[in-house]
Amino acid sequence: MRITNRIHFRNLQGDIFGGVTAAIIALPMALAFGVASGAGAAAGLWGAVLVGFFAALFGGTPTLISEPTGPMTVVMTAVIANLTASAETTGEGLAMAFTVVMMAGIFQILLGVLRLGRYVTLMPYTVISGFMSGIGIILIVLQTAPFLGQASPKGGVLGTLGSLPDLLTNINPAETGLAVLTVLILLFTPSALKKWVPPQLLALIAGTVVSLILFPDLDIRRIGEIPMGLPELQVPTFSPDKLQMMLVDAVVLGMLGCIDALLTSVVADSLTRTEHDSNKELIGQGLGNLASGLFGGIAGAGATMGTVVNIQTGGRTALSGLTRAFILFIVVLWAGSLTATIPMAVLAGIALKVGIDIIDWNFLKRAHQISLKGAAIMYSVIALTVLVDLIAAVGIGVFVANVLTIDRLSQLQSQSVKTVTDADDVINLNESEKRLLDGANGRVLLCHLSGPMIFGVAKAISREHQAVRFCDALVLDLSDVPHVGVTSSLAIENAINEAIEEGCQVFLVGVTGQIKRRFEKMGILSRIPNERLMMDRTEALEHAISEIGLDVSTNAEQLV
């Protein structure tokens, strides 16, 4: 594995243009997410710089742009709110929140080092859709108070929903007007203008200028001047009674960052016709979040909007991501005073529009038409995400979806467990096999299995082998089985043992590879003589009929 991402200078102009454009888009988003998280605008900017730089340098997706995102901001908001409230007396809440970001980065690095990247996104789309839509709703709800010109109430989503009557009663018309103007600009910026100026930057500038011209004397809440210069190093801070909470928060933040980044990497692959290295990408994301937490930045992940814009404007290597990070670094160091007059309501409008965009409207509109069970899972995940807990939402959603999927697969796979004692059409038999079974007069039972034998098929195996007690020989054909799970192996073992106890002669066909190794470890093959382990089904039927003392040719002639 190479240390750095893919970097070369053969596409220098495209990479620089892509990086510059991505930086212009990132600036208002970083400010909005920093303020929305509760850590401040500076934390959002440093998160954009540090996560973007290290993920670009050490990641595994050349065109990926990494920065604070809507989903990560939602989790970060909850982390900061919970730790700040619980450590109100010591004042170490924010320091512990940055420590959680570092821990999340370490968690991501471990996933990459252990090469678990390809498993991160192996979850049903109904769960991913519900989770992301729930996060979008949370972001919208949390921006309600600043959108209406007021401070966010305590208690997160439920606290905000409970305070809605007071928020609507005490609405600030000036700030709400600026927020509405921001959303309108984001929604209705002409496509021709979008090619030259990102709507987010246009909304940020227009909202600020309008606030200075129309409301010069009103007490409008503004960001204030961002401290210029390098950030202070954040010493990892732990509290024994908060350690469990911090670990859980770090796992949630890290896992969400992995999902967010790798899903965006898939988008980048489809646009550039390349293939990313998921394990390397997780290491890069982890290093980025570790550095961000160390220097007081909020957590980040792969950003779909920035990545797509980067690719569309020419970016093809990690040089574009490094260029973007360098431009933002210059802005943070020397242009902090320019943010002093930006209204908080404008940033709330930008964040609220991000929340609207995160919701999976396309799937929401047709989920019930595709699958009622899938729609139920998605809506349940949305409700759990918004009202209960992110971990509970994903955990319960994945569990239920997998149980339903396994049940369906088991029903389908159970149909491949077939037993016959005569020339039945249930199993495809050649002429010799038909003649042999018909000549056996029901004394030989042929059991044919096909496809992977997952644990859900064990019940079907147990059900079919009940016919053993009426036969003198059992031919178990596993030629078409590529894999046998532990549970199904035990069911097959029980069938073989019961057949032997009933005095049946047992023949195994096609036991090779993984199946043979598993049967050997379980001691199944030790109970069956080697001469009854065969690779040809016809030969096995001939031997079975011979061993129970039947003359097949005579029986066949009687049938004719």
C-alpha positions as CSV (number, residue, x, y, z in Angstrom):
1,M,0.0,0.0,0.0
2,R,1.5,3.3,-1.0
3,I,1.7,6.0,1.7
4,T,0.2,9.0,-0.1
5,N,-2.8,9.4,-2.4
6,R,-2.5,9.5,-6.1
7,I,-0.7,12.8,-6.9
8,H,1.0,13.9,-10.2
9,F,1.3,17.1,-12.2
10,R,0.1,16.0,-15.6
11,N,-3.3,17.5,-14.8
12,L,-2.0,20.6,-13.0
13,Q,-4.5,23.2,-14.4
14,G,-7.5,21.0,-13.8
15,D,-6.5,20.1,-10.3
16,I,-5.9,23.7,-9.4
17,F,-9.2,24.9,-10.9
18,G,-11.0,22.0,-9.1
19,G,-9.3,22.9,-5.8
20,V,-10.1,26.6,-6.0
21,T,-13.8,26.0,-6.9
22,A,-14.1,23.5,-4.0
23,A,-12.6,26.0,-1.6
24,I,-15.0,28.7,-2.6
25,I,-17.9,26.3,-1.9
26,A,-16.3,25.0,1.3
27,L,-15.9,28.4,2.9
28,P,-19.6,29.3,3.6
29,M,-20.4,25.6,4.4
30,A,-17.5,25.4,6.9
31,L,-18.7,28.6,8.6
32,A,-22.3,27.3,8.8
33,F,-21.4,23.9,10.1
34,G,-19.0,25.3,12.7
35,V,-21.7,27.6,14.1
36,A,-24.4,25.0,13.8
37,S,-22.2,22.5,15.8
38,G,-21.8,24.9,18.7
39,A,-18.0,24.8,18.4
40,G,-17.9,28.1,16.5
41,A,-17.1,29.3,13.0
42,A,-13.3,28.9,13.5
43,A,-13.7,25.2,14.5
44,G,-15.6,24.7,11.2
45,L,-12.9,26.3,9.2
46,W,-10.1,24.4,10.8
47,G,-12.0,21.2,10.4
48,A,-12.3,22.0,6.7
49,V,-8.6,22.7,6.4
50,L,-7.2,19.8,8.4
51,V,-9.6,17.0,7.5
52,G,-9.4,18.1,3.9
53,F,-5.6,18.2,3.8
54,F,-4.8,14.9,5.5
55,A,-7.6,13.0,3.8
56,A,-6.4,14.2,0.4
57,L,-2.8,13.5,1.2
58,F,-3.1,10.0,2.7
59,G,-6.6,8.9,1.5
60,G,-7.5,6.4,-1.2
61,T,-9.8,8.4,-3.5
62,P,-7.8,10.9,-5.6
63,T,-10.7,13.3,-6.3
64,L,-12.5,13.2,-2.9
65,I,-13.0,16.5,-1.1
66,S,-13.3,16.0,2.7
67,E,-14.7,18.6,5.1
68,P,-17.4,19.0,7.8
69,T,-20.6,17.7,6.4
70,G,-24.3,17.8,7.4
71,P,-24.5,14.3,8.9
72,M,-21.2,14.8,10.8
73,T,-22.3,18.2,12.1
74,V,-25.5,16.7,13.5
75,V,-23.6,14.1,15.5
76,M,-21.0,16.7,16.5
77,T,-23.8,19.0,17.7
78,A,-25.1,16.3,20.0
79,V,-21.6,15.4,21.3
80,I,-20.8,19.0,22.1
81,A,-24.2,19.7,23.7
82,N,-24.1,16.5,25.9
83,L,-20.5,16.9,27.1
84,T,-20.9,20.7,27.6
85,A,-24.0,20.1,29.7
86,S,-22.5,17.3,31.7
87,A,-19.2,19.1,32.4
88,E,-20.7,22.5,33.0
89,T,-19.0,22.9,36.4
90,T,-15.5,22.1,35.1
91,G,-15.8,23.8,31.7
92,E,-14.0,20.9,30.0
93,G,-17.0,19.9,27.8
94,L,-15.6,21.4,24.5
95,A,-12.2,20.0,25.2
96,M,-13.7,16.5,25.7
97,A,-15.7,17.0,22.5
98,F,-12.5,17.6,20.5
99,T,-11.1,14.5,22.2
100,V,-14.0,12.6,20.9
101,V,-13.1,13.8,17.4
102,M,-9.5,12.5,17.9
103,M,-10.9,9.1,19.2
104,A,-13.2,8.9,16.1
105,G,-10.1,9.4,13.9
106,I,-8.3,6.6,15.7
107,F,-11.3,4.4,15.3
108,Q,-11.3,5.1,11.5
109,I,-7.6,4.4,11.2
110,L,-8.1,1.0,13.0
111,L,-10.8,0.1,10.6
112,G,-8.5,0.9,7.7
113,V,-5.5,-0.9,9.1
114,L,-7.7,-4.0,9.8
115,R,-8.9,-3.8,6.2
116,L,-12.6,-3.6,7.1
117,G,-13.3,-0.8,4.6
118,R,-15.4,-3.0,2.3
119,Y,-17.7,-4.0,5.1
120,V,-18.6,-0.5,6.2
121,T,-21.2,0.2,3.5
122,L,-22.7,-3.3,3.5
123,M,-26.1,-2.3,4.8
124,P,-29.5,-2.2,3.1
125,Y,-30.3,1.0,1.2
126,T,-33.6,1.4,3.2
127,V,-31.5,1.8,6.4
128,I,-29.0,4.2,4.7
129,S,-31.9,6.2,3.2
130,G,-33.8,6.4,6.5
131,F,-30.6,7.3,8.5
132,M,-29.6,10.1,6.1
133,S,-33.2,11.4,5.9
134,G,-33.4,11.4,9.7
135,I,-30.2,13.4,9.9
136,G,-31.5,15.9,7.4
137,I,-34.6,16.4,9.5
138,I,-32.5,16.8,12.7
139,L,-30.4,19.5,10.9
140,I,-33.5,21.3,9.8
141,V,-35.0,21.2,13.3
142,L,-31.8,22.4,15.0
143,Q,-31.7,25.4,12.6
144,T,-35.2,26.5,13.5
145,A,-34.2,28.7,16.4
146,P,-31.3,30.6,14.6
147,F,-33.5,30.7,11.5
148,L,-36.1,32.6,13.6
149,G,-33.5,34.9,15.0
150,Q,-33.1,33.3,18.4
151,A,-30.6,31.2,20.4
152,S,-31.0,27.4,20.2
153,P,-32.8,26.0,23.2
154,K,-31.3,23.2,25.2
155,G,-32.3,19.6,24.7
156,G,-31.5,19.0,21.1
157,V,-34.3,18.0,18.7
158,L,-36.9,17.3,21.4
159,G,-36.0,20.5,23.3
160,T,-36.3,22.5,20.1
161,L,-39.7,20.9,19.2
162,G,-40.9,21.6,22.7
163,S,-39.9,25.2,22.4
164,L,-41.5,25.9,19.1
165,P,-44.4,27.9,20.5
166,D,-42.0,30.3,22.3
167,L,-39.8,30.5,19.2
168,L,-42.7,31.4,16.9
169,T,-44.0,33.9,19.5
170,N,-40.7,35.7,19.8
171,I,-39.7,35.6,16.2
172,N,-37.1,38.2,15.0
173,P,-38.4,39.6,11.7
174,A,-35.1,41.0,10.5
175,E,-33.1,37.8,11.0
176,T,-35.8,35.6,9.8
177,G,-36.0,37.7,6.6
178,L,-32.3,37.3,6.1
179,A,-32.6,33.5,6.5
180,V,-35.5,33.3,4.1
181,L,-33.5,35.5,1.6
182,T,-30.6,33.0,1.9
183,V,-32.8,30.0,1.2
184,L,-34.4,31.7,-1.8
185,I,-31.0,32.5,-3.3
186,L,-29.9,28.9,-2.8
187,L,-33.1,27.6,-4.4
188,F,-33.5,30.0,-7.3
189,T,-29.9,31.0,-8.4
190,P,-30.0,30.7,-12.2
191,S,-27.9,27.8,-13.7
192,A,-25.9,30.2,-15.8
193,L,-24.8,32.1,-12.7
194,K,-24.0,28.9,-10.8
195,K,-21.2,28.2,-13.3
196,W,-19.4,31.3,-12.1
197,V,-20.5,31.8,-8.5
198,P,-21.5,29.0,-6.1
199,P,-25.0,29.8,-4.6
200,Q,-23.7,29.3,-1.1
201,L,-21.1,32.0,-1.5
202,L,-23.6,34.3,-3.3
203,A,-26.1,33.8,-0.5
204,L,-23.4,34.5,2.2
205,I,-22.3,37.8,0.5
206,A,-25.8,38.9,-0.4
207,G,-27.2,38.2,3.1
208,T,-24.3,40.1,4.7
209,V,-24.6,43.1,2.4
210,V,-28.4,43.3,2.8
211,S,-28.0,43.1,6.6
212,L,-25.5,46.0,6.6
213,I,-27.6,48.2,4.3
214,L,-31.2,47.6,5.6
215,F,-30.5,46.9,9.3
216,P,-27.4,48.9,10.3
217,D,-28.9,49.9,13.6
218,L,-30.6,46.6,14.6
219,D,-28.9,44.2,17.0
220,I,-28.5,41.3,14.6
221,R,-26.5,38.4,15.8
222,R,-23.3,38.0,13.8
223,I,-20.4,35.6,13.8
224,G,-17.8,38.1,15.0
225,E,-14.2,38.2,14.1
226,I,-12.4,34.8,13.9
227,P,-9.0,34.8,15.7
228,M,-6.3,34.8,13.1
229,G,-3.1,32.7,13.4
230,L,-2.5,29.1,14.1
231,P,-5.0,27.3,16.5
232,E,-4.0,26.2,20.0
233,L,-3.2,22.5,20.5
234,Q,-6.0,20.7,22.2
235,V,-4.7,18.4,24.9
236,P,-6.8,15.1,25.0
237,T,-9.1,15.5,28.0
238,F,-10.9,12.6,29.7
239,S,-13.2,12.3,32.6
240,P,-13.7,8.9,34.2
241,D,-17.4,9.2,34.6
242,K,-17.8,10.4,30.9
243,L,-15.4,7.9,29.4
244,Q,-18.1,5.5,28.3
245,M,-20.2,8.3,26.8
246,M,-17.1,9.6,24.9
247,L,-16.3,6.1,23.6
248,V,-19.8,5.6,22.3
249,D,-19.8,9.1,20.7
250,A,-16.5,8.4,19.1
251,V,-17.7,5.1,17.5
252,V,-20.8,6.8,16.2
253,L,-18.9,9.8,14.8
254,G,-16.2,7.5,13.3
255,M,-18.6,5.1,11.8
256,L,-20.8,7.8,10.3
257,G,-17.7,9.4,8.8
258,C,-16.7,6.1,7.3
259,I,-20.1,5.6,5.7
260,D,-20.3,9.2,4.5
261,A,-16.8,9.1,3.0
262,L,-17.0,5.7,1.3
263,L,-20.4,6.4,-0.2
264,T,-19.0,9.7,-1.7
265,S,-16.0,7.7,-2.9
266,V,-18.4,5.5,-4.9
267,V,-19.9,8.6,-6.4
268,A,-16.4,9.8,-7.4
269,D,-15.6,6.4,-8.9
270,S,-18.7,6.6,-11.1
271,L,-17.8,10.1,-12.4
272,T,-14.1,9.4,-13.0
273,R,-14.3,5.7,-14.0
274,T,-11.7,4.8,-11.4
275,E,-11.7,2.6,-8.3
276,H,-10.9,3.9,-4.8
277,D,-9.0,2.1,-2.1
278,S,-11.5,1.9,0.8
279,N,-9.1,0.8,3.5
280,K,-6.6,3.5,2.6
281,E,-9.4,6.1,2.5
282,L,-10.4,5.2,6.0
283,I,-6.8,5.7,7.2
284,G,-6.7,9.1,5.5
285,Q,-10.1,10.1,7.0
286,G,-8.9,9.0,10.4
287,L,-5.7,11.0,10.2
288,G,-7.7,14.0,9.1
289,N,-10.1,13.8,12.0
290,L,-7.3,13.1,14.5
291,A,-5.5,16.3,13.3
292,S,-8.7,18.3,13.4
293,G,-9.5,17.3,16.9
294,L,-5.9,18.1,18.0
295,F,-6.2,21.6,16.7
296,G,-9.8,22.4,17.7
297,G,-11.6,21.6,14.5
298,I,-14.9,19.7,14.1
299,A,-15.1,16.3,12.5
300,G,-15.5,15.9,8.8
301,A,-15.9,13.3,6.0
302,G,-16.1,13.0,2.3
303,A,-18.5,15.7,1.0
304,T,-20.5,14.8,-2.1
305,M,-21.1,18.4,-3.2
306,G,-17.5,19.4,-3.0
307,T,-16.3,16.2,-4.6
308,V,-18.7,16.5,-7.6
309,V,-17.8,20.2,-8.2
310,N,-14.1,19.3,-8.0
311,I,-14.4,16.6,-10.6
312,Q,-16.6,18.7,-12.9
313,T,-14.1,21.6,-12.9
314,G,-11.2,19.4,-13.8
315,G,-9.9,17.8,-10.6
316,R,-8.4,14.3,-11.1
317,T,-5.7,13.8,-8.4
318,A,-5.3,14.6,-4.7
319,L,-3.5,17.8,-5.7
320,S,-7.0,19.4,-6.1
321,G,-7.9,18.5,-2.4
322,L,-4.5,19.8,-1.3
323,T,-5.0,23.1,-3.2
324,R,-8.4,23.5,-1.6
325,A,-7.0,23.0,1.9
326,F,-4.2,25.5,1.2
327,I,-6.6,28.2,0.1
328,L,-8.8,27.8,3.1
329,F,-5.6,27.8,5.3
330,I,-4.7,31.2,3.9
331,V,-8.2,32.5,4.5
332,V,-8.2,31.3,8.1
333,L,-4.8,32.9,8.8
334,W,-5.3,36.3,7.2
335,A,-9.0,36.9,6.5
336,G,-10.6,36.2,9.8
337,S,-11.8,39.8,10.1
338,L,-13.9,39.4,7.0
339,T,-16.3,37.1,8.9
340,A,-17.2,39.6,11.6
341,T,-20.3,41.0,10.0
342,I,-21.8,37.7,8.7
343,P,-25.3,37.2,10.2
344,M,-25.9,34.0,12.1
345,A,-29.3,33.8,10.3
346,V,-27.6,33.6,6.9
347,L,-25.6,30.6,8.1
348,A,-28.7,29.0,9.5
349,G,-30.4,29.4,6.1
350,I,-27.4,27.7,4.4
351,A,-27.4,24.8,7.0
352,L,-31.2,24.4,6.7
353,K,-30.9,24.1,2.9
354,V,-28.2,21.4,3.5
355,G,-30.7,19.5,5.7
356,I,-33.3,19.7,3.0
357,D,-30.9,18.3,0.5
358,I,-29.8,15.4,2.7
359,I,-33.3,14.0,2.9
360,D,-33.7,11.3,0.3
361,W,-36.8,12.7,-1.3
362,N,-36.5,10.5,-4.4
363,F,-36.8,7.3,-2.4
364,L,-39.3,8.7,0.1
365,K,-41.7,9.3,-2.8
366,R,-41.6,5.8,-4.1
367,A,-40.5,3.6,-1.2
368,H,-44.1,2.3,-0.6
369,Q,-44.4,1.4,-4.2
370,I,-41.2,-0.6,-4.3
371,S,-41.7,-2.6,-1.0
372,L,-44.0,-2.0,1.9
373,K,-41.5,-3.8,4.3
374,G,-38.7,-1.7,3.0
375,A,-40.8,1.5,3.4
376,A,-41.6,0.5,7.0
377,I,-38.0,-0.1,7.8
378,M,-37.0,3.3,6.3
379,Y,-39.7,5.2,8.2
380,S,-38.8,3.4,11.4
381,V,-35.2,4.3,11.0
382,I,-36.1,8.0,10.4
383,A,-38.2,8.0,13.6
384,L,-35.5,6.4,15.7
385,T,-32.8,8.7,14.3
386,V,-34.8,11.8,15.0
387,L,-36.4,10.9,18.3
388,V,-34.2,8.3,19.9
389,D,-30.6,7.6,19.0
390,L,-28.4,7.2,16.0
391,I,-26.9,3.9,17.1
392,A,-30.3,2.5,17.9
393,A,-31.6,3.6,14.5
394,V,-28.9,1.9,12.5
395,G,-28.6,-1.1,14.7
396,I,-32.3,-1.9,14.8
397,G,-32.7,-1.0,11.2
398,V,-29.9,-3.3,10.0
399,F,-31.1,-6.1,12.3
400,V,-34.7,-6.0,11.1
401,A,-33.7,-5.7,7.4
402,N,-31.2,-8.6,7.7
403,V,-33.7,-10.8,9.5
404,L,-36.3,-10.2,6.7
405,T,-33.7,-10.7,4.0
406,I,-32.4,-13.9,5.6
407,D,-36.0,-15.2,6.0
408,R,-36.7,-14.6,2.3
409,L,-33.5,-16.1,1.2
410,S,-34.1,-19.1,3.5
411,Q,-37.5,-19.7,2.0
412,L,-36.1,-19.6,-1.6
413,Q,-33.0,-21.7,-0.7
414,S,-35.2,-24.3,1.2
415,Q,-36.8,-25.1,-2.2
416,S,-33.4,-26.4,-3.3
417,V,-33.5,-29.2,-0.6
418,K,-35.2,-32.0,-2.5
419,T,-35.6,-35.7,-1.7
420,V,-37.0,-38.5,-4.0
421,T,-37.3,-42.3,-4.0
422,D,-38.3,-42.6,-7.6
423,A,-37.8,-41.0,-11.0
424,D,-39.6,-37.7,-10.1
425,D,-39.3,-34.5,-12.0
426,V,-38.4,-32.7,-8.8
427,I,-34.7,-33.5,-9.4
428,N,-33.1,-33.5,-12.9
429,L,-32.0,-37.1,-13.4
430,N,-30.4,-38.7,-16.4
431,E,-31.8,-41.9,-17.8
432,S,-29.5,-44.2,-15.8
433,E,-30.4,-42.5,-12.6
434,K,-34.1,-42.7,-13.3
435,R,-33.8,-46.5,-14.1
436,L,-31.8,-47.0,-10.9
437,L,-34.3,-45.2,-8.6
438,D,-37.3,-46.9,-10.2
439,G,-35.6,-50.2,-9.8
440,A,-34.9,-49.6,-6.1
441,N,-38.7,-49.7,-5.3
442,G,-38.5,-46.8,-2.8
443,R,-35.7,-48.4,-0.7
444,V,-33.1,-45.8,-1.8
445,L,-33.6,-42.1,-0.8
446,L,-31.9,-39.5,-3.0
447,C,-31.4,-36.1,-1.2
448,H,-30.2,-33.4,-3.5
449,L,-29.0,-30.0,-2.2
450,S,-28.0,-27.0,-4.3
451,G,-26.7,-23.5,-3.7
452,P,-25.3,-22.1,-0.4
453,M,-26.6,-23.8,2.6
454,I,-27.1,-20.9,5.0
455,F,-28.4,-21.4,8.5
456,G,-32.0,-20.7,7.5
457,V,-32.0,-23.8,5.4
458,A,-31.3,-26.1,8.3
459,K,-35.0,-26.5,9.1
460,A,-35.7,-27.7,5.5
461,I,-32.9,-30.2,5.8
462,S,-34.3,-31.5,9.1
463,R,-37.8,-31.7,7.6
464,E,-36.7,-33.7,4.5
465,H,-34.5,-36.2,6.3
466,Q,-37.6,-37.6,8.2
467,A,-38.1,-39.9,5.1
468,V,-34.9,-41.8,6.0
469,R,-36.7,-44.1,8.4
470,F,-38.6,-45.7,5.5
471,C,-35.5,-46.4,3.4
472,D,-32.5,-48.8,3.4
473,A,-30.0,-46.4,1.8
474,L,-29.5,-42.6,1.7
475,V,-27.6,-40.9,-1.1
476,L,-26.8,-37.3,-0.1
477,D,-25.8,-35.3,-3.2
478,L,-23.8,-32.1,-2.4
479,S,-22.3,-31.6,-5.9
480,D,-24.1,-28.3,-6.4
481,V,-23.4,-26.8,-3.0
482,P,-20.5,-24.2,-2.9
483,H,-20.8,-23.5,0.8
484,V,-22.3,-25.1,3.9
485,G,-22.8,-23.0,7.1
486,V,-22.3,-24.3,10.6
487,T,-26.0,-24.6,11.3
488,S,-26.7,-26.4,8.1
489,S,-23.7,-28.7,8.7
490,L,-25.1,-29.7,12.0
491,A,-28.5,-30.4,10.4
492,I,-26.8,-32.6,7.8
493,E,-24.8,-34.3,10.6
494,N,-28.1,-35.1,12.4
495,A,-29.6,-36.5,9.2
496,I,-26.6,-38.7,8.7
497,N,-26.5,-39.9,12.3
498,E,-30.2,-40.7,12.3
499,A,-29.9,-42.6,9.0
500,I,-27.0,-44.7,10.5
501,E,-29.0,-45.3,13.7
502,E,-32.0,-46.5,11.5
503,G,-29.6,-49.0,9.8
504,C,-29.4,-47.0,6.5
505,Q,-26.4,-47.1,4.3
506,V,-25.2,-43.5,3.8
507,F,-23.4,-42.3,0.6
508,L,-22.0,-38.8,0.1
509,V,-21.6,-37.3,-3.4
510,G,-19.5,-34.2,-4.3
511,V,-18.1,-33.5,-0.9
512,T,-15.0,-31.3,-1.7
513,G,-13.3,-28.1,-0.8
514,Q,-14.7,-26.1,2.1
515,I,-17.5,-28.7,2.7
516,K,-15.0,-31.5,3.0
517,R,-12.8,-29.6,5.4
518,R,-15.8,-28.7,7.6
519,F,-17.1,-32.2,7.6
520,E,-13.7,-33.5,8.6
521,K,-13.4,-31.1,11.5
522,M,-16.9,-32.1,12.7
523,G,-16.0,-35.8,12.4
524,I,-18.8,-36.5,10.0
525,L,-16.6,-38.2,7.4
526,S,-15.1,-40.6,10.0
527,R,-18.5,-42.2,10.3
528,I,-18.8,-43.0,6.6
529,P,-16.5,-45.5,4.9
530,N,-14.2,-44.1,2.2
531,E,-15.8,-46.3,-0.5
532,R,-19.1,-44.4,0.1
533,L,-17.6,-41.0,-0.6
534,M,-18.1,-40.5,-4.3
535,M,-18.0,-37.8,-7.0
536,D,-20.6,-39.3,-9.3
537,R,-24.3,-39.5,-8.4
538,T,-25.0,-42.4,-10.8
539,E,-22.2,-44.4,-9.3
540,A,-23.4,-43.7,-5.8
541,L,-26.9,-44.9,-6.7
542,E,-25.5,-48.1,-8.2
543,H,-23.4,-48.8,-5.1
544,A,-26.4,-48.1,-2.8
545,I,-28.6,-50.5,-4.6
546,S,-25.9,-53.1,-4.7
547,E,-25.2,-52.9,-1.0
548,I,-28.9,-53.3,0.0
549,G,-29.0,-56.5,-2.1
550,L,-31.2,-55.4,-5.0
551,D,-30.9,-56.6,-8.6
552,V,-31.7,-53.4,-10.6
553,S,-31.9,-55.0,-14.0
554,T,-34.6,-57.5,-12.8
555,N,-36.7,-54.8,-11.1
556,A,-36.4,-52.6,-14.2
557,E,-37.6,-55.4,-16.4
558,Q,-40.6,-56.0,-14.1
559,L,-41.5,-52.3,-14.4
560,V,-41.4,-52.5,-18.2
